[in-house]
Amino acid sequence: APGGEVGTQAAMKDALRYSFFHWGISAWSIYAIVALALAYFKFRKNAPGLISATLYPILGKHAKGPIGQLIDIIAVFATVIGVATTLGLGAQQINGGLTYLFGVPNNFTVQFTIIIIVTILFMLSAMSGLDKGIQLLSNVNIYVAGVLLILTLILGPTLFIMNNFTNSFGDYLQNIIQMSFQTAPDAPDA
């Protein structure tokens, strides 16, 4: 389990290592399995792009009946919860950044406003179609991320960032098996 006192070198090292773990190969491999299953049945078997279609070999005709519909409803519900969680956590992060940079209050009202703004922007981009709105958002996102990366490397402590990235990534690779099976049974709140 992560250790180290808050604000220490050990805590920073653990935080970066677990960031790689939670947002790296472990998470993306799960997404890739679902994507490959959906793509195979959609493009090779001409099945609808539904989770239930990927279970046709197991469920047979039941995949197209009430059981299949239940599976699809659960998949949509899980996706909505995942998006809502990401949106909520993202709003907290944006609010934290605005508080740090500009002294904006860090509270529910600001976070709710951020969620409303992001939701409106998403709805506008989705209504304008894949070719216009979402493609524009994707391109802007790439450019902004590139500019932030370059500015961070130029204006920030470049050597410190690169050394910590390399060390933390090495720690992640060295401990990925142990981290994957960590259940922390000895934790105080377990």
PyMOL commands that place a pseudoatom at each C-alpha (Angstrom):
pseudoatom trace, name=CA, resn=ALA, resi=1, chain=A, elem=C, hetatm=0, pos=[0.000, 0.000, 0.000]
pseudoatom trace, name=CA, resn=PRO, resi=2, chain=A, elem=C, hetatm=0, pos=[1.167, 3.562, -0.550]
pseudoatom trace, name=CA, resn=GLY, resi=3, chain=A, elem=C, hetatm=0, pos=[3.164, 4.935, 2.327]
pseudoatom trace, name=CA, resn=GLY, resi=4, chain=A, elem=C, hetatm=0, pos=[5.122, 7.925, 3.339]
pseudoatom trace, name=CA, resn=GLU, resi=5, chain=A, elem=C, hetatm=0, pos=[4.153, 11.053, 5.174]
pseudoatom trace, name=CA, resn=VAL, resi=6, chain=A, elem=C, hetatm=0, pos=[2.299, 13.671, 3.133]
pseudoatom trace, name=CA, resn=GLY, resi=7, chain=A, elem=C, hetatm=0, pos=[4.643, 16.123, 1.414]
pseudoatom trace, name=CA, resn=THR, resi=8, chain=A, elem=C, hetatm=0, pos=[7.693, 13.870, 1.590]
pseudoatom trace, name=CA, resn=GLN, resi=9, chain=A, elem=C, hetatm=0, pos=[9.818, 12.424, -1.203]
pseudoatom trace, name=CA, resn=ALA, resi=10, chain=A, elem=C, hetatm=0, pos=[8.455, 8.931, -0.419]
pseudoatom trace, name=CA, resn=ALA, resi=11, chain=A, elem=C, hetatm=0, pos=[4.853, 10.125, -0.748]
pseudoatom trace, name=CA, resn=MET, resi=12, chain=A, elem=C, hetatm=0, pos=[5.605, 11.816, -4.081]
pseudoatom trace, name=CA, resn=LYS, resi=13, chain=A, elem=C, hetatm=0, pos=[7.315, 8.676, -5.363]
pseudoatom trace, name=CA, resn=ASP, resi=14, chain=A, elem=C, hetatm=0, pos=[4.335, 6.517, -4.342]
pseudoatom trace, name=CA, resn=ALA, resi=15, chain=A, elem=C, hetatm=0, pos=[1.850, 8.973, -5.857]
pseudoatom trace, name=CA, resn=LEU, resi=16, chain=A, elem=C, hetatm=0, pos=[3.589, 8.927, -9.233]
pseudoatom trace, name=CA, resn=ARG, resi=17, chain=A, elem=C, hetatm=0, pos=[4.006, 5.146, -9.180]
pseudoatom trace, name=CA, resn=TYR, resi=18, chain=A, elem=C, hetatm=0, pos=[0.314, 4.644, -8.439]
pseudoatom trace, name=CA, resn=SER, resi=19, chain=A, elem=C, hetatm=0, pos=[-0.639, 7.189, -11.113]
pseudoatom trace, name=CA, resn=PHE, resi=20, chain=A, elem=C, hetatm=0, pos=[1.188, 5.038, -13.656]
pseudoatom trace, name=CA, resn=PHE, resi=21, chain=A, elem=C, hetatm=0, pos=[-0.495, 1.975, -12.199]
pseudoatom trace, name=CA, resn=HIS, resi=22, chain=A, elem=C, hetatm=0, pos=[-4.064, 3.311, -12.194]
pseudoatom trace, name=CA, resn=TRP, resi=23, chain=A, elem=C, hetatm=0, pos=[-3.836, 5.100, -15.555]
pseudoatom trace, name=CA, resn=GLY, resi=24, chain=A, elem=C, hetatm=0, pos=[-1.377, 2.827, -17.348]
pseudoatom trace, name=CA, resn=ILE, resi=25, chain=A, elem=C, hetatm=0, pos=[-1.286, -0.639, -18.830]
pseudoatom trace, name=CA, resn=SER, resi=26, chain=A, elem=C, hetatm=0, pos=[-3.530, -2.124, -16.126]
pseudoatom trace, name=CA, resn=ALA, resi=27, chain=A, elem=C, hetatm=0, pos=[-6.485, 0.125, -16.916]
pseudoatom trace, name=CA, resn=TRP, resi=28, chain=A, elem=C, hetatm=0, pos=[-5.940, 0.330, -20.658]
pseudoatom trace, name=CA, resn=SER, resi=29, chain=A, elem=C, hetatm=0, pos=[-5.661, -3.445, -21.029]
pseudoatom trace, name=CA, resn=ILE, resi=30, chain=A, elem=C, hetatm=0, pos=[-9.168, -3.782, -19.588]
pseudoatom trace, name=CA, resn=TYR, resi=31, chain=A, elem=C, hetatm=0, pos=[-10.486, -1.142, -22.003]
pseudoatom trace, name=CA, resn=ALA, resi=32, chain=A, elem=C, hetatm=0, pos=[-8.683, -2.864, -24.892]
pseudoatom trace, name=CA, resn=ILE, resi=33, chain=A, elem=C, hetatm=0, pos=[-10.326, -6.228, -24.178]
pseudoatom trace, name=CA, resn=VAL, resi=34, chain=A, elem=C, hetatm=0, pos=[-13.797, -4.681, -24.292]
pseudoatom trace, name=CA, resn=ALA, resi=35, chain=A, elem=C, hetatm=0, pos=[-12.922, -2.654, -27.403]
pseudoatom trace, name=CA, resn=LEU, resi=36, chain=A, elem=C, hetatm=0, pos=[-11.525, -5.700, -29.216]
pseudoatom trace, name=CA, resn=ALA, resi=37, chain=A, elem=C, hetatm=0, pos=[-14.604, -7.771, -28.396]
pseudoatom trace, name=CA, resn=LEU, resi=38, chain=A, elem=C, hetatm=0, pos=[-16.941, -5.008, -29.592]
pseudoatom trace, name=CA, resn=ALA, resi=39, chain=A, elem=C, hetatm=0, pos=[-14.895, -4.404, -32.749]
pseudoatom trace, name=CA, resn=TYR, resi=40, chain=A, elem=C, hetatm=0, pos=[-14.709, -8.105, -33.612]
pseudoatom trace, name=CA, resn=PHE, resi=41, chain=A, elem=C, hetatm=0, pos=[-18.456, -8.655, -33.392]
pseudoatom trace, name=CA, resn=LYS, resi=42, chain=A, elem=C, hetatm=0, pos=[-19.279, -5.325, -35.052]
pseudoatom trace, name=CA, resn=PHE, resi=43, chain=A, elem=C, hetatm=0, pos=[-16.926, -5.556, -38.030]
pseudoatom trace, name=CA, resn=ARG, resi=44, chain=A, elem=C, hetatm=0, pos=[-16.440, -9.322, -38.489]
pseudoatom trace, name=CA, resn=LYS, resi=45, chain=A, elem=C, hetatm=0, pos=[-19.872, -10.626, -37.529]
pseudoatom trace, name=CA, resn=ASN, resi=46, chain=A, elem=C, hetatm=0, pos=[-21.966, -7.555, -38.512]
pseudoatom trace, name=CA, resn=ALA, resi=47, chain=A, elem=C, hetatm=0, pos=[-23.526, -7.553, -35.047]
pseudoatom trace, name=CA, resn=PRO, resi=48, chain=A, elem=C, hetatm=0, pos=[-24.846, -4.373, -33.421]
pseudoatom trace, name=CA, resn=GLY, resi=49, chain=A, elem=C, hetatm=0, pos=[-22.336, -2.373, -31.386]
pseudoatom trace, name=CA, resn=LEU, resi=50, chain=A, elem=C, hetatm=0, pos=[-23.769, -3.584, -28.087]
pseudoatom trace, name=CA, resn=ILE, resi=51, chain=A, elem=C, hetatm=0, pos=[-22.127, -5.368, -25.173]
pseudoatom trace, name=CA, resn=SER, resi=52, chain=A, elem=C, hetatm=0, pos=[-24.791, -8.086, -25.401]
pseudoatom trace, name=CA, resn=ALA, resi=53, chain=A, elem=C, hetatm=0, pos=[-23.666, -8.859, -28.969]
pseudoatom trace, name=CA, resn=THR, resi=54, chain=A, elem=C, hetatm=0, pos=[-20.235, -9.873, -27.663]
pseudoatom trace, name=CA, resn=LEU, resi=55, chain=A, elem=C, hetatm=0, pos=[-21.907, -12.525, -25.495]
pseudoatom trace, name=CA, resn=TYR, resi=56, chain=A, elem=C, hetatm=0, pos=[-23.782, -14.208, -28.346]
pseudoatom trace, name=CA, resn=PRO, resi=57, chain=A, elem=C, hetatm=0, pos=[-21.414, -17.234, -28.414]
pseudoatom trace, name=CA, resn=ILE, resi=58, chain=A, elem=C, hetatm=0, pos=[-22.152, -17.828, -24.715]
pseudoatom trace, name=CA, resn=LEU, resi=59, chain=A, elem=C, hetatm=0, pos=[-25.825, -16.847, -24.484]
pseudoatom trace, name=CA, resn=GLY, resi=60, chain=A, elem=C, hetatm=0, pos=[-26.955, -17.763, -27.999]
pseudoatom trace, name=CA, resn=LYS, resi=61, chain=A, elem=C, hetatm=0, pos=[-30.396, -16.401, -28.902]
pseudoatom trace, name=CA, resn=HIS, resi=62, chain=A, elem=C, hetatm=0, pos=[-30.815, -15.113, -25.327]
pseudoatom trace, name=CA, resn=ALA, resi=63, chain=A, elem=C, hetatm=0, pos=[-28.313, -12.342, -26.143]
pseudoatom trace, name=CA, resn=LYS, resi=64, chain=A, elem=C, hetatm=0, pos=[-31.022, -10.786, -28.333]
pseudoatom trace, name=CA, resn=GLY, resi=65, chain=A, elem=C, hetatm=0, pos=[-33.783, -11.146, -25.735]
pseudoatom trace, name=CA, resn=PRO, resi=66, chain=A, elem=C, hetatm=0, pos=[-34.473, -9.789, -22.254]
pseudoatom trace, name=CA, resn=ILE, resi=67, chain=A, elem=C, hetatm=0, pos=[-31.148, -11.056, -20.889]
pseudoatom trace, name=CA, resn=GLY, resi=68, chain=A, elem=C, hetatm=0, pos=[-29.291, -9.184, -23.629]
pseudoatom trace, name=CA, resn=GLN, resi=69, chain=A, elem=C, hetatm=0, pos=[-31.322, -6.049, -22.950]
pseudoatom trace, name=CA, resn=LEU, resi=70, chain=A, elem=C, hetatm=0, pos=[-30.532, -6.296, -19.238]
pseudoatom trace, name=CA, resn=ILE, resi=71, chain=A, elem=C, hetatm=0, pos=[-26.820, -6.624, -20.046]
pseudoatom trace, name=CA, resn=ASP, resi=72, chain=A, elem=C, hetatm=0, pos=[-26.986, -3.553, -22.289]
pseudoatom trace, name=CA, resn=ILE, resi=73, chain=A, elem=C, hetatm=0, pos=[-28.865, -1.561, -19.636]
pseudoatom trace, name=CA, resn=ILE, resi=74, chain=A, elem=C, hetatm=0, pos=[-26.236, -2.470, -17.033]
pseudoatom trace, name=CA, resn=ALA, resi=75, chain=A, elem=C, hetatm=0, pos=[-23.477, -1.469, -19.496]
pseudoatom trace, name=CA, resn=VAL, resi=76, chain=A, elem=C, hetatm=0, pos=[-25.100, 1.913, -20.162]
pseudoatom trace, name=CA, resn=PHE, resi=77, chain=A, elem=C, hetatm=0, pos=[-25.672, 2.476, -16.433]
pseudoatom trace, name=CA, resn=ALA, resi=78, chain=A, elem=C, hetatm=0, pos=[-22.027, 1.620, -15.652]
pseudoatom trace, name=CA, resn=THR, resi=79, chain=A, elem=C, hetatm=0, pos=[-20.831, 3.951, -18.416]
pseudoatom trace, name=CA, resn=VAL, resi=80, chain=A, elem=C, hetatm=0, pos=[-22.977, 6.826, -17.137]
pseudoatom trace, name=CA, resn=ILE, resi=81, chain=A, elem=C, hetatm=0, pos=[-21.667, 6.309, -13.595]
pseudoatom trace, name=CA, resn=GLY, resi=82, chain=A, elem=C, hetatm=0, pos=[-18.080, 6.209, -14.901]
pseudoatom trace, name=CA, resn=VAL, resi=83, chain=A, elem=C, hetatm=0, pos=[-18.531, 9.413, -16.892]
pseudoatom trace, name=CA, resn=ALA, resi=84, chain=A, elem=C, hetatm=0, pos=[-20.249, 11.144, -13.955]
pseudoatom trace, name=CA, resn=THR, resi=85, chain=A, elem=C, hetatm=0, pos=[-17.423, 10.138, -11.621]
pseudoatom trace, name=CA, resn=THR, resi=86, chain=A, elem=C, hetatm=0, pos=[-14.805, 11.393, -14.059]
pseudoatom trace, name=CA, resn=LEU, resi=87, chain=A, elem=C, hetatm=0, pos=[-16.692, 14.654, -14.541]
pseudoatom trace, name=CA, resn=GLY, resi=88, chain=A, elem=C, hetatm=0, pos=[-17.027, 15.172, -10.781]
pseudoatom trace, name=CA, resn=LEU, resi=89, chain=A, elem=C, hetatm=0, pos=[-13.375, 14.421, -10.048]
pseudoatom trace, name=CA, resn=GLY, resi=90, chain=A, elem=C, hetatm=0, pos=[-12.305, 16.574, -13.000]
pseudoatom trace, name=CA, resn=ALA, resi=91, chain=A, elem=C, hetatm=0, pos=[-14.389, 19.480, -11.693]
pseudoatom trace, name=CA, resn=GLN, resi=92, chain=A, elem=C, hetatm=0, pos=[-12.678, 19.147, -8.304]
pseudoatom trace, name=CA, resn=GLN, resi=93, chain=A, elem=C, hetatm=0, pos=[-9.256, 19.163, -9.971]
pseudoatom trace, name=CA, resn=ILE, resi=94, chain=A, elem=C, hetatm=0, pos=[-10.080, 22.191, -12.119]
pseudoatom trace, name=CA, resn=ASN, resi=95, chain=A, elem=C, hetatm=0, pos=[-11.461, 23.983, -9.062]
pseudoatom trace, name=CA, resn=GLY, resi=96, chain=A, elem=C, hetatm=0, pos=[-8.295, 23.132, -7.120]
pseudoatom trace, name=CA, resn=GLY, resi=97, chain=A, elem=C, hetatm=0, pos=[-6.157, 24.547, -9.929]
pseudoatom trace, name=CA, resn=LEU, resi=98, chain=A, elem=C, hetatm=0, pos=[-8.255, 27.717, -10.132]
pseudoatom trace, name=CA, resn=THR, resi=99, chain=A, elem=C, hetatm=0, pos=[-7.997, 28.097, -6.351]
pseudoatom trace, name=CA, resn=TYR, resi=100, chain=A, elem=C, hetatm=0, pos=[-4.223, 27.701, -6.442]
pseudoatom trace, name=CA, resn=LEU, resi=101, chain=A, elem=C, hetatm=0, pos=[-3.693, 30.034, -9.412]
pseudoatom trace, name=CA, resn=PHE, resi=102, chain=A, elem=C, hetatm=0, pos=[-6.363, 32.690, -8.977]
pseudoatom trace, name=CA, resn=GLY, resi=103, chain=A, elem=C, hetatm=0, pos=[-7.797, 32.322, -5.467]
pseudoatom trace, name=CA, resn=VAL, resi=104, chain=A, elem=C, hetatm=0, pos=[-11.204, 31.144, -6.726]
pseudoatom trace, name=CA, resn=PRO, resi=105, chain=A, elem=C, hetatm=0, pos=[-13.196, 29.608, -3.842]
pseudoatom trace, name=CA, resn=ASN, resi=106, chain=A, elem=C, hetatm=0, pos=[-12.917, 25.833, -3.635]
pseudoatom trace, name=CA, resn=ASN, resi=107, chain=A, elem=C, hetatm=0, pos=[-16.544, 24.860, -3.050]
pseudoatom trace, name=CA, resn=PHE, resi=108, chain=A, elem=C, hetatm=0, pos=[-19.541, 23.007, -4.448]
pseudoatom trace, name=CA, resn=THR, resi=109, chain=A, elem=C, hetatm=0, pos=[-20.949, 26.052, -6.290]
pseudoatom trace, name=CA, resn=VAL, resi=110, chain=A, elem=C, hetatm=0, pos=[-17.792, 26.543, -8.350]
pseudoatom trace, name=CA, resn=GLN, resi=111, chain=A, elem=C, hetatm=0, pos=[-17.523, 22.807, -9.033]
pseudoatom trace, name=CA, resn=PHE, resi=112, chain=A, elem=C, hetatm=0, pos=[-21.176, 22.642, -10.100]
pseudoatom trace, name=CA, resn=THR, resi=113, chain=A, elem=C, hetatm=0, pos=[-20.612, 25.614, -12.421]
pseudoatom trace, name=CA, resn=ILE, resi=114, chain=A, elem=C, hetatm=0, pos=[-17.608, 23.845, -13.960]
pseudoatom trace, name=CA, resn=ILE, resi=115, chain=A, elem=C, hetatm=0, pos=[-19.719, 20.714, -14.516]
pseudoatom trace, name=CA, resn=ILE, resi=116, chain=A, elem=C, hetatm=0, pos=[-22.466, 22.787, -16.180]
pseudoatom trace, name=CA, resn=ILE, resi=117, chain=A, elem=C, hetatm=0, pos=[-19.950, 24.514, -18.487]
pseudoatom trace, name=CA, resn=VAL, resi=118, chain=A, elem=C, hetatm=0, pos=[-18.270, 21.232, -19.459]
pseudoatom trace, name=CA, resn=THR, resi=119, chain=A, elem=C, hetatm=0, pos=[-21.652, 19.575, -20.040]
pseudoatom trace, name=CA, resn=ILE, resi=120, chain=A, elem=C, hetatm=0, pos=[-22.839, 22.437, -22.276]
pseudoatom trace, name=CA, resn=LEU, resi=121, chain=A, elem=C, hetatm=0, pos=[-19.590, 22.341, -24.267]
pseudoatom trace, name=CA, resn=PHE, resi=122, chain=A, elem=C, hetatm=0, pos=[-19.933, 18.576, -24.689]
pseudoatom trace, name=CA, resn=MET, resi=123, chain=A, elem=C, hetatm=0, pos=[-23.568, 18.865, -25.784]
pseudoatom trace, name=CA, resn=LEU, resi=124, chain=A, elem=C, hetatm=0, pos=[-22.710, 21.556, -28.327]
pseudoatom trace, name=CA, resn=SER, resi=125, chain=A, elem=C, hetatm=0, pos=[-19.849, 19.503, -29.736]
pseudoatom trace, name=CA, resn=ALA, resi=126, chain=A, elem=C, hetatm=0, pos=[-21.935, 16.308, -29.865]
pseudoatom trace, name=CA, resn=MET, resi=127, chain=A, elem=C, hetatm=0, pos=[-24.850, 18.096, -31.565]
pseudoatom trace, name=CA, resn=SER, resi=128, chain=A, elem=C, hetatm=0, pos=[-22.548, 19.418, -34.285]
pseudoatom trace, name=CA, resn=GLY, resi=129, chain=A, elem=C, hetatm=0, pos=[-21.471, 15.869, -35.177]
pseudoatom trace, name=CA, resn=LEU, resi=130, chain=A, elem=C, hetatm=0, pos=[-18.247, 13.893, -35.221]
pseudoatom trace, name=CA, resn=ASP, resi=131, chain=A, elem=C, hetatm=0, pos=[-16.776, 15.749, -38.190]
pseudoatom trace, name=CA, resn=LYS, resi=132, chain=A, elem=C, hetatm=0, pos=[-17.085, 19.192, -36.643]
pseudoatom trace, name=CA, resn=GLY, resi=133, chain=A, elem=C, hetatm=0, pos=[-17.514, 19.526, -32.890]
pseudoatom trace, name=CA, resn=ILE, resi=134, chain=A, elem=C, hetatm=0, pos=[-15.857, 16.450, -31.458]
pseudoatom trace, name=CA, resn=GLN, resi=135, chain=A, elem=C, hetatm=0, pos=[-13.016, 16.563, -33.992]
pseudoatom trace, name=CA, resn=LEU, resi=136, chain=A, elem=C, hetatm=0, pos=[-12.465, 20.240, -33.146]
pseudoatom trace, name=CA, resn=LEU, resi=137, chain=A, elem=C, hetatm=0, pos=[-12.423, 19.457, -29.409]
pseudoatom trace, name=CA, resn=SER, resi=138, chain=A, elem=C, hetatm=0, pos=[-9.983, 16.595, -29.998]
pseudoatom trace, name=CA, resn=ASN, resi=139, chain=A, elem=C, hetatm=0, pos=[-7.639, 18.790, -32.038]
pseudoatom trace, name=CA, resn=VAL, resi=140, chain=A, elem=C, hetatm=0, pos=[-7.781, 21.650, -29.532]
pseudoatom trace, name=CA, resn=ASN, resi=141, chain=A, elem=C, hetatm=0, pos=[-7.113, 19.159, -26.720]
pseudoatom trace, name=CA, resn=ILE, resi=142, chain=A, elem=C, hetatm=0, pos=[-3.981, 17.851, -28.472]
pseudoatom trace, name=CA, resn=TYR, resi=143, chain=A, elem=C, hetatm=0, pos=[-2.641, 21.365, -29.082]
pseudoatom trace, name=CA, resn=VAL, resi=144, chain=A, elem=C, hetatm=0, pos=[-3.349, 22.538, -25.520]
pseudoatom trace, name=CA, resn=ALA, resi=145, chain=A, elem=C, hetatm=0, pos=[-1.730, 19.394, -24.073]
pseudoatom trace, name=CA, resn=GLY, resi=146, chain=A, elem=C, hetatm=0, pos=[1.323, 19.919, -26.300]
pseudoatom trace, name=CA, resn=VAL, resi=147, chain=A, elem=C, hetatm=0, pos=[1.644, 23.573, -25.288]
pseudoatom trace, name=CA, resn=LEU, resi=148, chain=A, elem=C, hetatm=0, pos=[1.287, 22.678, -21.588]
pseudoatom trace, name=CA, resn=LEU, resi=149, chain=A, elem=C, hetatm=0, pos=[3.939, 19.970, -21.947]
pseudoatom trace, name=CA, resn=ILE, resi=150, chain=A, elem=C, hetatm=0, pos=[6.370, 22.324, -23.683]
pseudoatom trace, name=CA, resn=LEU, resi=151, chain=A, elem=C, hetatm=0, pos=[5.731, 25.144, -21.186]
pseudoatom trace, name=CA, resn=THR, resi=152, chain=A, elem=C, hetatm=0, pos=[6.195, 22.753, -18.263]
pseudoatom trace, name=CA, resn=LEU, resi=153, chain=A, elem=C, hetatm=0, pos=[9.489, 21.501, -19.661]
pseudoatom trace, name=CA, resn=ILE, resi=154, chain=A, elem=C, hetatm=0, pos=[10.746, 25.012, -20.477]
pseudoatom trace, name=CA, resn=LEU, resi=155, chain=A, elem=C, hetatm=0, pos=[9.496, 26.914, -17.420]
pseudoatom trace, name=CA, resn=GLY, resi=156, chain=A, elem=C, hetatm=0, pos=[9.455, 24.127, -14.844]
pseudoatom trace, name=CA, resn=PRO, resi=157, chain=A, elem=C, hetatm=0, pos=[12.217, 22.185, -13.129]
pseudoatom trace, name=CA, resn=THR, resi=158, chain=A, elem=C, hetatm=0, pos=[12.916, 20.049, -16.220]
pseudoatom trace, name=CA, resn=LEU, resi=159, chain=A, elem=C, hetatm=0, pos=[15.650, 17.837, -14.793]
pseudoatom trace, name=CA, resn=PHE, resi=160, chain=A, elem=C, hetatm=0, pos=[13.620, 17.195, -11.632]
pseudoatom trace, name=CA, resn=ILE, resi=161, chain=A, elem=C, hetatm=0, pos=[10.535, 16.280, -13.709]
pseudoatom trace, name=CA, resn=MET, resi=162, chain=A, elem=C, hetatm=0, pos=[12.467, 13.963, -16.036]
pseudoatom trace, name=CA, resn=ASN, resi=163, chain=A, elem=C, hetatm=0, pos=[14.337, 12.237, -13.199]
pseudoatom trace, name=CA, resn=ASN, resi=164, chain=A, elem=C, hetatm=0, pos=[11.165, 11.697, -11.165]
pseudoatom trace, name=CA, resn=PHE, resi=165, chain=A, elem=C, hetatm=0, pos=[9.305, 10.441, -14.236]
pseudoatom trace, name=CA, resn=THR, resi=166, chain=A, elem=C, hetatm=0, pos=[12.077, 7.945, -15.003]
pseudoatom trace, name=CA, resn=ASN, resi=167, chain=A, elem=C, hetatm=0, pos=[12.453, 6.762, -11.393]
pseudoatom trace, name=CA, resn=SER, resi=168, chain=A, elem=C, hetatm=0, pos=[8.704, 6.449, -10.803]
pseudoatom trace, name=CA, resn=PHE, resi=169, chain=A, elem=C, hetatm=0, pos=[8.151, 4.625, -14.079]
pseudoatom trace, name=CA, resn=GLY, resi=170, chain=A, elem=C, hetatm=0, pos=[10.954, 2.227, -13.160]
pseudoatom trace, name=CA, resn=ASP, resi=171, chain=A, elem=C, hetatm=0, pos=[9.391, 1.685, -9.720]
pseudoatom trace, name=CA, resn=TYR, resi=172, chain=A, elem=C, hetatm=0, pos=[6.052, 1.046, -11.418]
pseudoatom trace, name=CA, resn=LEU, resi=173, chain=A, elem=C, hetatm=0, pos=[7.539, -1.583, -13.746]
pseudoatom trace, name=CA, resn=GLN, resi=174, chain=A, elem=C, hetatm=0, pos=[9.448, -3.170, -10.874]
pseudoatom trace, name=CA, resn=ASN, resi=175, chain=A, elem=C, hetatm=0, pos=[6.355, -3.406, -8.630]
pseudoatom trace, name=CA, resn=ILE, resi=176, chain=A, elem=C, hetatm=0, pos=[3.486, -3.917, -11.085]
pseudoatom trace, name=CA, resn=ILE, resi=177, chain=A, elem=C, hetatm=0, pos=[2.835, -7.526, -10.033]
pseudoatom trace, name=CA, resn=GLN, resi=178, chain=A, elem=C, hetatm=0, pos=[2.818, -6.706, -6.306]
pseudoatom trace, name=CA, resn=MET, resi=179, chain=A, elem=C, hetatm=0, pos=[0.661, -3.611, -6.903]
pseudoatom trace, name=CA, resn=SER, resi=180, chain=A, elem=C, hetatm=0, pos=[-1.812, -5.625, -8.998]
pseudoatom trace, name=CA, resn=PHE, resi=181, chain=A, elem=C, hetatm=0, pos=[-2.453, -8.072, -6.172]
pseudoatom trace, name=CA, resn=GLN, resi=182, chain=A, elem=C, hetatm=0, pos=[-2.285, -5.598, -3.262]
pseudoatom trace, name=CA, resn=THR, resi=183, chain=A, elem=C, hetatm=0, pos=[-5.341, -5.813, -1.007]
pseudoatom trace, name=CA, resn=ALA, resi=184, chain=A, elem=C, hetatm=0, pos=[-3.855, -4.068, 2.062]
pseudoatom trace, name=CA, resn=PRO, resi=185, chain=A, elem=C, hetatm=0, pos=[-5.382, -6.465, 4.625]
pseudoatom trace, name=CA, resn=ASP, resi=186, chain=A, elem=C, hetatm=0, pos=[-3.329, -4.869, 7.397]
pseudoatom trace, name=CA, resn=ALA, resi=187, chain=A, elem=C, hetatm=0, pos=[-4.611, -1.342, 6.731]
pseudoatom trace, name=CA, resn=PRO, resi=188, chain=A, elem=C, hetatm=0, pos=[-6.288, 0.300, 9.763]
pseudoatom trace, name=CA, resn=ASP, resi=189, chain=A, elem=C, hetatm=0, pos=[-9.605, 0.737, 7.933]
pseudoatom trace, name=CA, resn=ALA, resi=190, chain=A, elem=C, hetatm=0, pos=[-9.641, -2.752, 6.353]
for i in range(1, 190): cmd.bond("trace and resi %d" % i, "trace and resi %d" % (i + 1))
show_as sticks, trace
zoom trace
